[in-house]
Amino acid sequence: MYVGKKTVFMKQILLYIFFIGCIGTLNAQDLEYGVELDTNYMLIGDQQHLTFKVKSAPGIKILFPQLKDTVVQGVEIISGPIRDSVPENDGRWLYKEKYVITVFDTGLYVIPPMPITIESKEFNNLLRTDPVGFAVNTYEVDPQKGNYDIVLPYATPWTFSEALPYILWCLLGVAVVLALWFLWRRYKKHKPLFSPQKEEIPPYILAIQSLDSIKEEKLWLADREKEYYTRLTDTVRAYLDGEFGISAMEQTSTEIFKAMQECAKINSEECNKITDLLTIADYVKFAKFTPLQDESVRYLNSAYDFVNTTHQRLQAEKIEQEKKEAEKRKLHELGEKEMINVTEVNNREMK
């Protein structure tokens, strides 16, 4: 008996919905408008379209209802609106605005009258659609099987932007593993974990190598005096920078003269040699002066003499300083030993 009453009730609901849906369209002279649903009966969680329609002559402005999250309480908007227009055979246009809706609870839902504004040169009307309703039912649950998902989730494909962070993390992990493996191999072979720095070549060696190269090429015999004196002075400038700390590469000849005079490690005779070399080089480079070949050879020998003389003197001073420091350390160690011996003797006497 209970089942029969429930069936009759559902039929009444469906009949009411059908009646409302049938009156959802109204003709008004050359204008038709209304609202419709895909179906008047749906299950919870399903989706259907709510469509507003207006059929009118061209040149009329139509403003459909502006819905956002919900149509009425319980009826949620999934997407939309999507607007479309189609020409009819009678010369009018059919305008549509469509939403996708869903419901997550059972019951009878009625879409109330919705405003549609029609604007033209002749009139400006606010129309309202007829109400339209639909019923929402639920699934029958088998007590033996229990609850289960209505629809399984879709397995959407991954995009490259979604997979990129995971790819980068994997590459980073591989790089860390390879680096640890490389360091472990070097450690097992008793090799330094990191490549040793290249040994710096002393300024003296660089200067002699450069002068030997200049001497071998003999540029002064090939009418290449400017290139010859440029390389010769650059060699001397680099040596002054590396051996004496004079920033000769960035200084003018006058500034170099002054810096050499203030340097205690360069005597006046050596300073005069380099002064003559830099002066004649400036004449060649800037005044297009051409020295004799014998003069060019003499300036090369002056550069050799300056580099060798200053280096030997600096090396002798370095050796002498090391000897003095070694003697100081030796005297210091002897003094400590004597103090220890004196302390031991005093301790014995006290005992």
Salt bridges, closest charged atoms under 4 A:
ASP30 OD1 - ARG92 NH1 3.72
GLU32 OE2 - ARG92 NH2 3.36
GLU36 OE2 - LYS53 NZ 2.72
ASP38 OD2 - HIS49 ND1 2.81
GLU88 OE1 - LYS55 NZ 3.77
ASP90 OD2 - ARG92 NE 2.94
GLU217 OE1 - ARG231 NH1 2.62
GLU227 OE1 - ARG224 NH2 2.86
GLU270 OE2 - ARG313 NH1 2.60
ASP305 OD2 - LYS273 NZ 1.91
GLU336 OE2 - HIS332 NE2 2.82
